[in-house]
Structures are given as C-alpha cells and as structure tokens.
C-alpha cells in the first residue's frame, strides 16, 4: 500500500503543544502541570508504548511554566523515553510499592510547594488518577503547601483541536477501517458464528494496514439487535438478522471509530426505516457540524430527525464525541455539552434509536470540521440498509 503518513511527529510539534499549554498555564496562574494518564503523557512527550496496559507501574510527566516537560518514570521506560524530545528523565526501579516515584516527585515539586505555587492536575469528567490513591494522599501530605488546581479544561481544550499531522493519521486509519468494512459482505454469511466474523474482521483490518483492532463490538439478531456491548457469541448468523459491527482500529496511536449495519439475506420494513432515519440524522449532523455550532445544537439537530421514529429523548444519551489518541474523547454531542465546535476538531456522529420490540440501531461516521464545514474521514455508509 502507498500513501502512508509518517509515523511519529517532529520535535517542533511537541514544542508547539508545550508552548500552547504554557501560555494557558501562565494565563491561569499555574506553575506547572502534573500529568499521569497515557494520552496526556504521549501528547506532550511522544512516549508511545503498550506498557500502559499494566497497572503495576505509574508514569508521570511534569510541564513546568517554561522549558521542556520532565519525565518521572520507571527505569524500564528510560530507553524509550530517551528517544523522545525530552532531556530531563528521572527514573526509579519499579515496581516499588513503598516508593513508586514519590520521592522523585517530592524533590521536583518541593520548591513550588515552598513558594506556595499552584500546579494543575486533571480532575474532571473523563479523567482518572492513574496512581494509587494512597500514594497521591502521601504525596500531598509531604507537600502540604502545594496547591492543586483542576486543569481538565486547559488540557482538554488543547487536545480537542487536532494538528494537520494528527488529522492525517486519523484519516489514514479511517480509510483502513472503510476498506475493512467493504470486505464484510465477503466475510459474513448465513451460518457463520458471530465470534468467527469478529475474528475475520480483525484479521482483515490488520491485513489492510491497521496496527491493531483493539475495539470491536456489535450484535446480530433476527429483525434487529438489542445489545451492542456484549462479547460475540457462537450464535450463527441467520436470514433476517440485522448485523452491526463497530470498530476502533488504530494506526500510530490514533483511532477510527465508526460502525456499519447489514441485513443477512433480507431486511424487514422496520429495520429499513430505522436505517433510513439514522442515515438522514447523520446527514443532518454532517451539515450542522460547523465552526461556531455547539455540541448541544448538533445533538438537537440529529435528535429532531430521530424523533420521527423514536421520541424518547431521555434514552438517547449522546450522539457522538471527540476522537483521536483515545477511542472516545471530549466533547460529547449531548444536551448538557455547550462546547463550541472549532476548526480542526475531529468528531464522531453517532445517532441511535430504539424501534419495534426492544430493537436498537446505531449509525456512526467520523468527520473533521474545517473552516467551511465538515469533511468526512470515514467513507459514507450506503444510503439504504445493505443486504448480504
């Protein structure tokens, strides 16, 4: 295959991210940011490893008000971190339950604590403290004068707007996902157990160029599926089933996230109508996803079309989200989210509805918002429910 984007980022990309963060820190009165989760550590450093899947070791990155970030990490990651743009890498032999980086963090943060300077930590929605709560409490007890401020909005605001290099990577994995979905009519057939179709889809995704297909969910049942988060079963696909597959494939650490619906052998009128409503709701979302629109307005635009068939708005939740280094990122297209859409946001549009006797259907596309409107990254789903 040709046309691969370059892996990784040049040093200038990380320097620009850091400078933007430091400008916001200065405006907010923060003396630094302490980051502990994979996406944020990678965003500012380029440190990319699957070792995050292990809960055994914590990893820390500190952004001072000026200069490069400082890594405080287990020794096992030192060689990989030295390959990034960072210069100051402080390590300890881990795991060490009695002192998993705490002494190093204390040494780093003590001068700020003594001066009464505040630092930012991500505390808000869609964040987590990726260190033992007991260790965090011990660190705070050792640094009683260190003020901790919620920096969720600061960091989230930076990561929501993608660089052209990030968009190129997401477009690449979306193209891989689209090619993989195009093979489903060759992979799926009556009598094939759903779990075997999942395996075949993952193999095809890898063959098309994905680094991994870590997220694949869906469902299939006669006249429509009722659950989209359970593991696949051995139940064979049967004529009259509606099948949905939703994939989060990844390339160079960036995700696609969209789904496709298929009917096996034949489709009933209710399923065809549900598909039509969702296709048009997505189309309305594509048109509405413009700079200056709020996520709440985008939600209501899609919800208005969904209401033709499903007017139980309280059951809808959200109708899409941000996308990038994580399968789901901020913001949410939901009634509560007043986030204003900006240029170069990468978003999913994911309308869903209930119909018939407890049936469910979900439709999803990936877009990037440009100055003059939305640009599709996933290849648009067929206009009518495809029949295999």
N, C-alpha and C positions, 0 to 999 in steps of 0.2 A: 504494500500500500504506500501511497505517496501523500505529500501534503501534511506530514506530522508537524505540529508545533514543536518548538524546542522545549525540552524538559527544564524544570527549574526556572529561576529568574536571575537576571543580572543584579549585581550588588546595588546598582542605582535604584532598583525597585524597592529593596528593603530600606535603603536610606531615605527614600521619599516617604514611605509608610511611617518610619520612625519620626521624621521631621514633622509630619502632619499631626501625629499623636502628641509630640512635644509642644507644638503650638496650642493644641487644645488643652493640654495639661497646664501650660502657663496661664491660659485664659481662665482656667478653673481653680488656679491656686494650688495645684498638686505638685509635689516634689518628685513624684515617681509613680510607676505602675508596677504592681506585683502580679504576674500572670502565671497561671498554673495549669491551664487546660490546653489540650493538643492544638486546637485550631489557632488559638492566640499565640502560643509559643512558635508555631510554624509560620504564622503570618508575619511576625517581626524578625524571625531568625532564618527561616528556610530549613529548619531541622525537621526532617521527614523520616519517620520510622514507624514500623508496626509495633514497636515495643510498648506503645500506649495501651495496647490491649491487655497488658498485665497490670493488675492493681498493686503490685508489690512495691514499685518504686515511684516516688513523687519526682516531678521535674519543675523547675522554677526558672522564670525569666523576669529580670527587673529592668524596666525602662527608666533611666534617670531623666532629669529635666533637660540635660544636654549630653551629647555623646552617644555611643553605641549601646545597645542593650547588653546586659550582663547575664550570663548563664550560670545557674547554680544547679548542677545536675549530677546524677550518679556517674561514677568513673566509667562505667560500661558504655556511656554515650559520648565520652570525650573525643574519641577519634572522629566520629561522625560530625559532632558539633564543630570541630576544628576545620571541617570542610566548608562551613558556612562563612558569612562575612564577619562574624564576631571575633573579637580579640580576647576579651576577658571571660575566661571559662573556669569556674571554680567547682571542684568535684570532691566527692567523698565516696568511700567504699560502701556500696549498698547491696542488699538491704541492711539497715542498721536501725532496728526499731527504737533503740534508746536515743538515737540522734540522727534521724534521716534528713540531713541537711539543715537542721535547726541552728546549729552553731554558726554555720556559714551565713545563713540568713540574718542571724542576730548581729554578726560582725558587719554585714553590709548595711543593715538598717539602723544600727545603734546611733550613728551620727545624726540621722534625720530625727530619730526619737528624742535625742538630747536637745535638738533645736526646736522641738515641737512642730515639725513639719508634717503635713498630711500626705499620705500616699493613697492611691486608688486600688481597689480590689473589685472584681466583678461579683456583684451580689444579686443581680436581678433575675427576671424571668429568662428561662432557657440557659442558665448558667449553673455551675456546680463548683463546690470547693474540692479540688482534686488533691487533697492531702487529708490525712486523718484529722477529724475534728479535735481530737485530744492534742495533736501536735500544734494545730492552729492556736488553741487556747494556751498551750505552754509558751508559744512564741509571743503571744500578746501579753502574757504575764511577765515575761522577761523584758518587754519593751512597753512599760505602762504609759509612757508619754507619746507613743506613736498613734497618731490619729488615722483612722481608716475611713475612707470615703468610697461610696459606691461609684465605680467607674464604668458600669454596664453601658450606659448611653454613649459615653465617649468612644469606647472601643467598638461598639455595635455600629455607631454612625460611620466609622472608618471602613469597617468590613462590608457594610451594605453596598458601597459604591465600588464596583469592580474596575480594575485597570484593563486596558486592552489585551494585555498578555493573559490575564485571568479569563477574560471573555473568550479568548481564542482557545484556551484549554477546555472550557465548558462546552463551547461549540463543537469541539472535536469529539468529546465523549458523547454528546447528544447525537452526533452523526453516527457514531458507533452503535448507540442504542437504537437509532432508527433503522439501521441496516439489520440489526438483530431481530427487531420486531417484524421486519419484512420477510424474515425466514419462518415465522411462526406457522403460516399455512402449510409449509413443507414438514414442519416438526410435529404438529398436532394432528391427531386423527381419532376417530371413534375407537374406543377400546384401550387407548393409551392411558395408563395411570397418571394422575396429575403430578405426582412426585417425579416420575420419569420425564415429564415435559419440563419441569423445573430444571432438572439436571441437563437436559438437552439445550435449554435456553442459555444456561450458564456457559456450557461448552461453546455454543455459537458466539456468545458475547466475547469470550476470550479469543476465539478464532478471528473475530472481526477487529480485534486490537485493544480491547479493554484490558487494563492491568488486573482488574478483579471485578466480580459481580457480587459484592458483599450483601446487597439488599435485593431480594426478590420475593414479593408476596403476591397474593391474588386469590382467586377462587373460581369454582365452576360448579354449577348445579342446574338442574332442569328448570328452564324458564327464567333463570336468573340466580346469581349468587347472593348469599346472605351474610358473608363474613369475608373480610379481606386481610386479616392479620394472622390467621391460624397457619401452622405448618401444613404443607401439602400432604394429602392422604394418598392411599393406594387406590382410591375410587377411580375406575376408568371413565374417561370422557364418553359421553353418550349423546346420541342425536337429540336435539332440543336443548342441550346445555348452552348457557351463556358463560363464556370463559373470560376472565380478566387477568392480565399479568402486569405488575407494576415493578419497574426495575430502578435501582440506584446503582448503576455501574460507575466505575471510577477510572480516571486516567491522570497520572501525575498528581494525584491527591485532590482532584476536582471531580464532582459528581454530575451526572444527569439524574433526573427524577421525573419519569412520566410513565403512563400506562397505555394499554390498548385493550379493547374489548373485541371479542369474536363470538359468533354463534357456531355451534357444531351441527352441521347437517341442515338445520333450519332454524328460523327465529320466529317467535310469536309476535303478535302485533304490539303487545305491551312493552316488550323489550325494544322493539324497533322505535317505538315512540319515545321511550326513556332515552335512548341513544340520541335521537334527533334533538330532544330538548337540551341535553347536555352539550351536544356539538354546538348548538346555537348559543348556549350560555357561555361557552368558551370563546366563541367568535365575538360575542359582546364584550367579554373580558379583554380580548386582544385589542379591540378598538378603544376601550376605555383606559387601557394601561398607558397613560401619558404623563409626562412631566407635569407636576402640579396637582395631579389627582391624589386623593388619599386612599389608603388601603381600605378604609371603611366604604368609600364611594365605589371602589372597584368591587367589593363584596356585594354591595346592594345592587349594582348593575347586573351581576351574574345571578343573584338571588331572584331578581324580578323575572328572569326567564325561567328559572327553576320552578317558580311558583305556579306556572302553567300546569304542572303535574304534581308538585309537592309543595304545599303551602305551610308546612310545619317548620317555620324558620328557626325555632329553638333547637331543632335536631341537626342543623346543618354544620354548626361549629365554625370552621374556617374553610375557605375555598382556595387555598394556595398559600405560598410562603416564599421566603428567600431561598437561594440555592448557591452553593459554591464549594468550599472545602468541607462543608458539612451537608448531609443529605437534606436537612431542614435547617434554615437559618431565619433570623429576623429579617423582615417583618412577617405578620400574618394578615391575610385578607379576611378580616373578621370585623364584626360590628364594633368591637372595642378598640380597634387599632387605627389611630389617627395619623400614622406615619405618612408623610408626604412622599410620593414617588419622585425619584430624582433620576437624572440621566445616568446610564450605565448600571442601573440595578438589574440583577438577574433574578427572575421570579418564576415560580410555577403558577399556573392557573389550574385549579383542581375542583371544579364544581362536582357535586354529588347529589343524589336524591334517593328517596325511598319510593317504591311503587309496588302495586299488586299486594300479594300476601307476604309482606316482610322482605321483599326483594330489595336489593341495593345495586346501584350502578355509580361508578366513579369514572371521570374523564379527566385527563391531565396532559398539559403541554408545558414546554419550557420556552421562555422568552427573555430577551434583553430589551430594556427600554432605552430607545435612542431619542435624540432631540426632536425628531418628527414623528415619534410613535414607536410601537412595539415591533420588534423583529423576532420572528420565530427561530429558535435554535433546534428544537425537535422538528422532524418532518410531520406536517399536519396529518392528523388521523383521517381516515376515509370518511366521506360525507355521510354514508349510510352504514349501518352495522354490517361488517363483513361476515360472510358465511363461509366456513371451511367445509 
